[in-house]
Amino acid sequence: MLTTEWVVDEDEALLLRQWGDECVVYNSVSGDTHLLNALGGVALASLLQAPATADGLAQRVASQLGFEVDEALLEMIGTLLGDFERIGLIRQHPLQ
């Protein structure tokens, strides 16, 4: 079975700043700036520290924010990962 790990592309230089419930991330390669909510900011900060599977990222985010890992959180993490990939912040890396 092939599992996907999510990583911040090594060639990307992301600058992340958080203020309360908002987060701004600047991609110095593309020149794009993105506004994230608190969940998105925590998730991206976690991926900047170390790659993770979707389930692993959900565990980290839940631990940091004091949430329970449930279907709603897993769905939100899945959506975030897809959005982050679409805007070029992260990429998938297959694990064997």
VMD Tcl script that builds the backbone (N, CA, C; Angstrom):
set m [mol new atoms 288]
animate dup $m
set s [atomselect $m all]
$s set {name element resname resid chain x y z} {
  {N N MET 1 A 0.832 -1.175 0.000}
  {CA C MET 1 A 0.000 0.000 0.000}
  {C C MET 1 A 0.883 1.246 0.000}
  {N N LEU 2 A 0.531 2.207 -0.820}
  {CA C LEU 2 A 1.293 3.432 -0.944}
  {C C LEU 2 A 0.642 4.539 -0.113}
  {N N THR 3 A 1.412 5.129 0.761}
  {CA C THR 3 A 0.935 6.219 1.602}
  {C C THR 3 A 1.592 7.505 1.144}
  {N N THR 4 A 0.871 8.606 1.232}
  {CA C THR 4 A 1.403 9.901 0.827}
  {C C THR 4 A 1.780 10.719 2.051}
  {N N GLU 5 A 2.962 11.272 1.981}
  {CA C GLU 5 A 3.423 12.211 2.995}
  {C C GLU 5 A 3.406 13.595 2.351}
  {N N TRP 6 A 3.072 14.595 3.110}
  {CA C TRP 6 A 3.022 15.962 2.607}
  {C C TRP 6 A 4.243 16.714 3.092}
  {N N VAL 7 A 4.911 17.415 2.168}
  {CA C VAL 7 A 6.142 18.130 2.490}
  {C C VAL 7 A 6.090 19.539 1.904}
  {N N VAL 8 A 6.783 20.450 2.547}
  {CA C VAL 8 A 7.008 21.775 1.974}
  {C C VAL 8 A 8.146 21.603 0.993}
  {N N ASP 9 A 7.938 22.056 -0.232}
  {CA C ASP 9 A 8.955 21.903 -1.267}
  {C C ASP 9 A 10.244 22.591 -0.817}
  {N N GLU 10 A 11.353 21.870 -0.889}
  {CA C GLU 10 A 12.634 22.416 -0.434}
  {C C GLU 10 A 13.031 23.671 -1.195}
  {N N ASP 11 A 12.588 23.784 -2.438}
  {CA C ASP 11 A 12.935 24.952 -3.240}
  {C C ASP 11 A 12.109 26.180 -2.875}
  {N N GLU 12 A 11.066 25.973 -2.122}
  {CA C GLU 12 A 10.198 27.086 -1.733}
  {C C GLU 12 A 10.752 27.744 -0.478}
  {N N ALA 13 A 10.723 29.031 -0.469}
  {CA C ALA 13 A 11.130 29.776 0.725}
  {C C ALA 13 A 9.879 30.449 1.279}
  {N N LEU 14 A 9.277 29.810 2.262}
  {CA C LEU 14 A 8.045 30.327 2.845}
  {C C LEU 14 A 8.336 31.082 4.126}
  {N N LEU 15 A 7.742 32.251 4.239}
  {CA C LEU 15 A 7.830 33.044 5.457}
  {C C LEU 15 A 6.446 33.073 6.072}
  {N N LEU 16 A 6.343 32.636 7.305}
  {CA C LEU 16 A 5.059 32.478 7.979}
  {C C LEU 16 A 5.015 33.389 9.195}
  {N N ARG 17 A 3.925 34.163 9.311}
  {CA C ARG 17 A 3.727 35.021 10.474}
  {C C ARG 17 A 2.306 34.816 10.972}
  {N N GLN 18 A 2.167 34.642 12.288}
  {CA C GLN 18 A 0.853 34.415 12.874}
  {C C GLN 18 A 0.525 35.531 13.855}
  {N N TRP 19 A -0.734 35.978 13.802}
  {CA C TRP 19 A -1.268 36.964 14.727}
  {C C TRP 19 A -2.627 36.477 15.159}
  {N N GLY 20 A -2.764 36.067 16.393}
  {CA C GLY 20 A -4.055 35.601 16.896}
  {C C GLY 20 A -4.615 34.476 16.053}
  {N N ASP 21 A -5.786 34.701 15.473}
  {CA C ASP 21 A -6.454 33.672 14.678}
  {C C ASP 21 A -6.147 33.748 13.189}
  {N N GLU 22 A -5.199 34.589 12.799}
  {CA C GLU 22 A -4.857 34.723 11.390}
  {C C GLU 22 A -3.379 34.461 11.177}
  {N N CYS 23 A -3.074 34.068 9.958}
  {CA C CYS 23 A -1.708 33.760 9.594}
  {C C CYS 23 A -1.487 34.249 8.161}
  {N N VAL 24 A -0.322 34.806 7.910}
  {CA C VAL 24 A 0.048 35.217 6.566}
  {C C VAL 24 A 1.282 34.419 6.172}
  {N N VAL 25 A 1.252 33.860 4.963}
  {CA C VAL 25 A 2.403 33.136 4.448}
  {C C VAL 25 A 2.814 33.778 3.125}
  {N N TYR 26 A 4.110 34.047 3.020}
  {CA C TYR 26 A 4.674 34.641 1.810}
  {C C TYR 26 A 5.575 33.609 1.151}
  {N N ASN 27 A 5.353 33.384 -0.132}
  {CA C ASN 27 A 6.173 32.465 -0.920}
  {C C ASN 27 A 7.140 33.323 -1.723}
  {N N SER 28 A 8.404 33.339 -1.333}
  {CA C SER 28 A 9.377 34.213 -1.988}
  {C C SER 28 A 9.719 33.759 -3.407}
  {N N VAL 29 A 9.427 32.526 -3.748}
  {CA C VAL 29 A 9.684 32.046 -5.102}
  {C C VAL 29 A 8.619 32.575 -6.060}
  {N N SER 30 A 7.346 32.447 -5.686}
  {CA C SER 30 A 6.261 32.889 -6.561}
  {C C SER 30 A 5.903 34.356 -6.348}
  {N N GLY 31 A 6.249 34.904 -5.175}
  {CA C GLY 31 A 5.869 36.264 -4.847}
  {C C GLY 31 A 4.452 36.376 -4.306}
  {N N ASP 32 A 3.793 35.237 -4.108}
  {CA C ASP 32 A 2.410 35.226 -3.624}
  {C C ASP 32 A 2.354 35.305 -2.106}
  {N N THR 33 A 1.331 35.993 -1.613}
  {CA C THR 33 A 1.036 36.072 -0.185}
  {C C THR 33 A -0.351 35.504 0.033}
  {N N HIS 34 A -0.510 34.690 1.070}
  {CA C HIS 34 A -1.786 34.029 1.353}
  {C C HIS 34 A -2.177 34.285 2.802}
  {N N LEU 35 A -3.460 34.555 3.016}
  {CA C LEU 35 A -4.014 34.716 4.352}
  {C C LEU 35 A -4.652 33.397 4.760}
  {N N LEU 36 A -4.251 32.873 5.903}
  {CA C LEU 36 A -4.764 31.603 6.411}
  {C C LEU 36 A -5.475 31.828 7.729}
  {N N ASN 37 A -6.420 30.951 8.028}
  {CA C ASN 37 A -7.040 30.979 9.353}
  {C C ASN 37 A -6.104 30.275 10.342}
  {N N ALA 38 A -6.507 30.230 11.606}
  {CA C ALA 38 A -5.650 29.646 12.647}
  {C C ALA 38 A -5.310 28.190 12.351}
  {N N LEU 39 A -6.304 27.401 11.915}
  {CA C LEU 39 A -6.061 25.992 11.619}
  {C C LEU 39 A -5.047 25.846 10.491}
  {N N GLY 40 A -5.207 26.626 9.444}
  {CA C GLY 40 A -4.274 26.581 8.325}
  {C C GLY 40 A -2.871 26.990 8.732}
  {N N GLY 41 A -2.768 28.002 9.573}
  {CA C GLY 41 A -1.467 28.451 10.040}
  {C C GLY 41 A -0.748 27.404 10.869}
  {N N VAL 42 A -1.484 26.765 11.765}
  {CA C VAL 42 A -0.887 25.720 12.601}
  {C C VAL 42 A -0.475 24.526 11.742}
  {N N ALA 43 A -1.315 24.150 10.794}
  {CA C ALA 43 A -1.005 23.010 9.920}
  {C C ALA 43 A 0.233 23.292 9.075}
  {N N LEU 44 A 0.306 24.473 8.468}
  {CA C LEU 44 A 1.462 24.786 7.629}
  {C C LEU 44 A 2.728 24.911 8.471}
  {N N ALA 45 A 2.637 25.531 9.636}
  {CA C ALA 45 A 3.801 25.626 10.525}
  {C C ALA 45 A 4.310 24.238 10.896}
  {N N SER 46 A 3.389 23.314 11.120}
  {CA C SER 46 A 3.779 21.940 11.451}
  {C C SER 46 A 4.506 21.280 10.283}
  {N N LEU 47 A 4.009 21.498 9.065}
  {CA C LEU 47 A 4.662 20.913 7.887}
  {C C LEU 47 A 6.013 21.567 7.613}
  {N N LEU 48 A 6.180 22.819 7.994}
  {CA C LEU 48 A 7.490 23.461 7.860}
  {C C LEU 48 A 8.508 22.804 8.785}
  {N N GLN 49 A 8.042 22.299 9.931}
  {CA C GLN 49 A 8.935 21.637 10.881}
  {C C GLN 49 A 9.293 20.230 10.437}
  {N N ALA 50 A 8.298 19.500 9.891}
  {CA C ALA 50 A 8.543 18.121 9.474}
  {C C ALA 50 A 7.401 17.642 8.587}
  {N N PRO 51 A 7.707 16.833 7.564}
  {CA C PRO 51 A 6.656 16.267 6.720}
  {C C PRO 51 A 5.707 15.398 7.546}
  {N N ALA 52 A 4.502 15.155 7.011}
  {CA C ALA 52 A 3.521 14.331 7.720}
  {C C ALA 52 A 2.512 13.759 6.745}
  {N N THR 53 A 1.951 12.631 7.117}
  {CA C THR 53 A 0.782 12.120 6.421}
  {C C THR 53 A -0.410 12.974 6.857}
  {N N ALA 54 A -1.530 12.841 6.178}
  {CA C ALA 54 A -2.728 13.595 6.569}
  {C C ALA 54 A -3.141 13.242 7.995}
  {N N ASP 55 A -3.125 11.953 8.324}
  {CA C ASP 55 A -3.504 11.532 9.676}
  {C C ASP 55 A -2.507 12.047 10.720}
  {N N GLY 56 A -1.232 11.980 10.384}
  {CA C GLY 56 A -0.207 12.468 11.301}
  {C C GLY 56 A -0.326 13.961 11.534}
  {N N LEU 57 A -0.626 14.699 10.469}
  {CA C LEU 57 A -0.808 16.141 10.598}
  {C C LEU 57 A -2.032 16.445 11.454}
  {N N ALA 58 A -3.098 15.701 11.259}
  {CA C ALA 58 A -4.302 15.892 12.079}
  {C C ALA 58 A -3.977 15.669 13.552}
  {N N GLN 59 A -3.182 14.657 13.849}
  {CA C GLN 59 A -2.785 14.388 15.241}
  {C C GLN 59 A -1.994 15.561 15.821}
  {N N ARG 60 A -1.037 16.074 15.043}
  {CA C ARG 60 A -0.215 17.193 15.518}
  {C C ARG 60 A -1.047 18.444 15.760}
  {N N VAL 61 A -1.912 18.757 14.785}
  {CA C VAL 61 A -2.760 19.949 14.894}
  {C C VAL 61 A -3.703 19.816 16.088}
  {N N ALA 62 A -4.318 18.658 16.226}
  {CA C ALA 62 A -5.241 18.432 17.341}
  {C C ALA 62 A -4.526 18.601 18.673}
  {N N SER 63 A -3.331 18.067 18.774}
  {CA C SER 63 A -2.558 18.177 20.009}
  {C C SER 63 A -2.231 19.633 20.326}
  {N N GLN 64 A -1.824 20.369 19.323}
  {CA C GLN 64 A -1.436 21.762 19.548}
  {C C GLN 64 A -2.634 22.648 19.889}
  {N N LEU 65 A -3.785 22.387 19.263}
  {CA C LEU 65 A -4.951 23.239 19.468}
  {C C LEU 65 A -5.924 22.706 20.522}
  {N N GLY 66 A -5.624 21.533 21.092}
  {CA C GLY 66 A -6.496 20.961 22.111}
  {C C GLY 66 A -7.780 20.386 21.544}
  {N N PHE 67 A -7.732 19.915 20.300}
  {CA C PHE 67 A -8.888 19.303 19.642}
  {C C PHE 67 A -8.822 17.794 19.768}
  {N N GLU 68 A -9.939 17.154 19.509}
  {CA C GLU 68 A -9.998 15.707 19.328}
  {C C GLU 68 A -9.875 15.431 17.835}
  {N N VAL 69 A -9.212 14.339 17.485}
  {CA C VAL 69 A -9.165 13.941 16.082}
  {C C VAL 69 A -10.466 13.212 15.781}
  {N N ASP 70 A -11.277 13.816 14.926}
  {CA C ASP 70 A -12.531 13.209 14.511}
  {C C ASP 70 A -12.683 13.369 13.000}
  {N N GLU 71 A -13.780 12.882 12.472}
  {CA C GLU 71 A -13.994 12.941 11.017}
  {C C GLU 71 A -14.001 14.372 10.503}
  {N N ALA 72 A -14.570 15.296 11.259}
  {CA C ALA 72 A -14.620 16.698 10.828}
  {C C ALA 72 A -13.209 17.278 10.701}
  {N N LEU 73 A -12.347 17.010 11.689}
  {CA C LEU 73 A -10.977 17.516 11.622}
  {C C LEU 73 A -10.224 16.866 10.467}
  {N N LEU 74 A -10.378 15.562 10.299}
  {CA C LEU 74 A -9.705 14.879 9.196}
  {C C LEU 74 A -10.143 15.448 7.842}
  {N N GLU 75 A -11.423 15.774 7.720}
  {CA C GLU 75 A -11.923 16.363 6.472}
  {C C GLU 75 A -11.332 17.761 6.261}
  {N N MET 76 A -11.272 18.557 7.329}
  {CA C MET 76 A -10.685 19.898 7.213}
  {C C MET 76 A -9.207 19.827 6.839}
  {N N ILE 77 A -8.487 18.891 7.431}
  {CA C ILE 77 A -7.056 18.728 7.109}
  {C C ILE 77 A -6.907 18.310 5.651}
  {N N GLY 78 A -7.739 17.389 5.191}
  {CA C GLY 78 A -7.690 16.968 3.789}
  {C C GLY 78 A -7.936 18.128 2.840}
  {N N THR 79 A -8.892 18.971 3.172}
  {CA C THR 79 A -9.185 20.151 2.358}
  {C C THR 79 A -8.005 21.115 2.365}
  {N N LEU 80 A -7.441 21.362 3.553}
  {CA C LEU 80 A -6.278 22.250 3.653}
  {C C LEU 80 A -5.113 21.746 2.813}
  {N N LEU 81 A -4.835 20.455 2.900}
  {CA C LEU 81 A -3.722 19.890 2.138}
  {C C LEU 81 A -3.935 20.083 0.640}
  {N N GLY 82 A -5.148 19.835 0.174}
  {CA C GLY 82 A -5.451 20.052 -1.238}
  {C C GLY 82 A -5.298 21.511 -1.635}
  {N N ASP 83 A -5.769 22.411 -0.778}
  {CA C ASP 83 A -5.639 23.848 -1.052}
  {C C ASP 83 A -4.173 24.275 -1.053}
  {N N PHE 84 A -3.414 23.810 -0.062}
  {CA C PHE 84 A -1.986 24.154 0.001}
  {C C PHE 84 A -1.238 23.650 -1.229}
  {N N GLU 85 A -1.578 22.448 -1.680}
  {CA C GLU 85 A -0.933 21.908 -2.872}
  {C C GLU 85 A -1.312 22.738 -4.107}
  {N N ARG 86 A -2.581 23.075 -4.210}
  {CA C ARG 86 A -3.070 23.834 -5.374}
  {C C ARG 86 A -2.382 25.189 -5.492}
  {N N ILE 87 A -2.091 25.846 -4.362}
  {CA C ILE 87 A -1.460 27.164 -4.418}
  {C C ILE 87 A 0.065 27.094 -4.333}
  {N N GLY 88 A 0.613 25.882 -4.365}
  {CA C GLY 88 A 2.051 25.705 -4.470}
  {C C GLY 88 A 2.844 25.809 -3.187}
  {N N LEU 89 A 2.201 25.589 -2.045}
  {CA C LEU 89 A 2.933 25.653 -0.777}
  {C C LEU 89 A 3.535 24.314 -0.378}
  {N N ILE 90 A 2.882 23.227 -0.760}
  {CA C ILE 90 A 3.345 21.887 -0.389}
  {C C ILE 90 A 3.218 20.960 -1.584}
  {N N ARG 91 A 3.807 19.769 -1.426}
  {CA C ARG 91 A 3.665 18.741 -2.458}
  {C C ARG 91 A 3.574 17.374 -1.778}
  {N N GLN 92 A 3.094 16.422 -2.556}
  {CA C GLN 92 A 2.977 15.053 -2.047}
  {C C GLN 92 A 4.282 14.310 -2.293}
  {N N HIS 93 A 4.632 13.453 -1.356}
  {CA C HIS 93 A 5.807 12.597 -1.477}
  {C C HIS 93 A 5.363 11.187 -1.111}
  {N N PRO 94 A 5.421 10.239 -2.058}
  {CA C PRO 94 A 4.960 8.879 -1.749}
  {C C PRO 94 A 5.895 8.164 -0.767}
  {N N LEU 95 A 5.296 7.468 0.177}
  {CA C LEU 95 A 6.023 6.592 1.108}
  {C C LEU 95 A 5.713 5.160 0.741}
  {N N GLN 96 A 6.645 4.285 0.933}
  {CA C GLN 96 A 6.388 2.874 0.619}
  {C C GLN 96 A 6.318 2.052 1.863}
}
mol reanalyze $m
mol bondsrecalc $m
mol representation Tube
mol addrep $m
